[in-house]
Amino acid sequence: MARVRYLGSEPVTVPELGLERVVHPDEVVEVPDERFDGYVCQTANWEAIEEPKAAEEPAPLVKKTAAKPQKGD
């Protein structure tokens, strides 16, 4: 989860953070990583504190050669 600080002068209700969740001025809250940009693009209201962590890349696939056919007796 990413973290942002509310810069407004009045408390606001942020339903995305929980039912009836009120955020107060200068309060730092956790927001879903995928919604981080939606907060910090509002520079008059929100300030980035901790950016989302980079998504872990899946392990690369290891290419294996095909098995050699067995020779019969």
C-alpha positions as CSV (number, residue, x, y, z in Angstrom):
1,M,0.0,0.0,0.0
2,A,1.1,3.5,-0.8
3,R,0.8,6.5,1.6
4,V,-0.4,10.0,1.1
5,R,-0.9,13.1,3.2
6,Y,-4.1,15.1,3.1
7,L,-3.3,18.9,2.5
8,G,-6.8,20.3,2.7
9,S,-8.0,22.7,5.5
10,E,-11.2,20.8,6.3
11,P,-11.8,17.1,7.1
12,V,-13.1,15.1,4.1
13,T,-14.9,11.8,3.8
14,V,-13.1,9.3,1.5
15,P,-15.4,6.3,0.9
16,E,-12.7,4.4,-1.0
17,L,-10.7,4.1,2.3
18,G,-13.6,2.6,4.2
19,L,-17.2,3.3,4.9
20,E,-17.6,6.8,6.3
21,R,-13.8,7.2,6.6
22,V,-13.0,10.8,7.5
23,V,-9.5,12.1,6.7
24,H,-8.3,15.2,8.7
25,P,-5.9,17.9,7.6
26,D,-2.2,16.8,7.6
27,E,-3.3,13.1,8.2
28,V,-1.3,10.4,6.4
29,V,-3.4,7.5,5.1
30,E,-2.7,4.3,3.2
31,V,-4.2,4.1,-0.3
32,P,-4.3,1.1,-2.7
33,D,-1.2,1.1,-4.9
34,E,-3.3,1.1,-8.1
35,R,-5.2,4.3,-6.9
36,F,-2.0,6.2,-5.8
37,D,-1.9,8.3,-9.0
38,G,-5.5,9.4,-8.5
39,Y,-4.6,11.0,-5.3
40,V,-1.2,12.6,-6.0
41,C,-2.4,14.2,-9.3
42,Q,-4.6,16.4,-7.0
43,T,-1.6,18.4,-5.8
44,A,-3.7,20.9,-4.0
45,N,-5.2,18.2,-1.8
46,W,-2.7,15.3,-1.5
47,E,1.0,14.8,-1.1
48,A,2.9,11.6,-1.8
49,I,4.6,10.2,1.3
50,E,5.4,6.6,0.2
51,E,5.0,5.5,-3.4
52,P,3.7,2.1,-4.4
53,K,6.3,-0.6,-4.3
54,A,7.4,-1.9,-7.7
55,A,5.4,-5.0,-8.8
56,E,7.5,-8.1,-8.5
57,E,8.4,-9.4,-11.9
58,P,7.7,-13.1,-12.4
59,A,10.7,-15.4,-12.6
60,P,11.9,-15.8,-16.2
61,L,11.0,-19.0,-17.9
62,V,13.9,-21.4,-18.3
63,K,14.1,-22.8,-21.8
64,K,15.0,-26.4,-21.9
65,T,16.0,-28.5,-24.9
66,A,13.8,-31.3,-25.9
67,A,14.7,-34.7,-24.7
68,K,16.7,-36.8,-27.2
69,P,14.8,-39.9,-28.4
70,Q,16.1,-43.1,-27.0
71,K,17.7,-45.6,-29.3
72,G,16.1,-49.0,-29.3
73,D,18.2,-52.2,-28.9
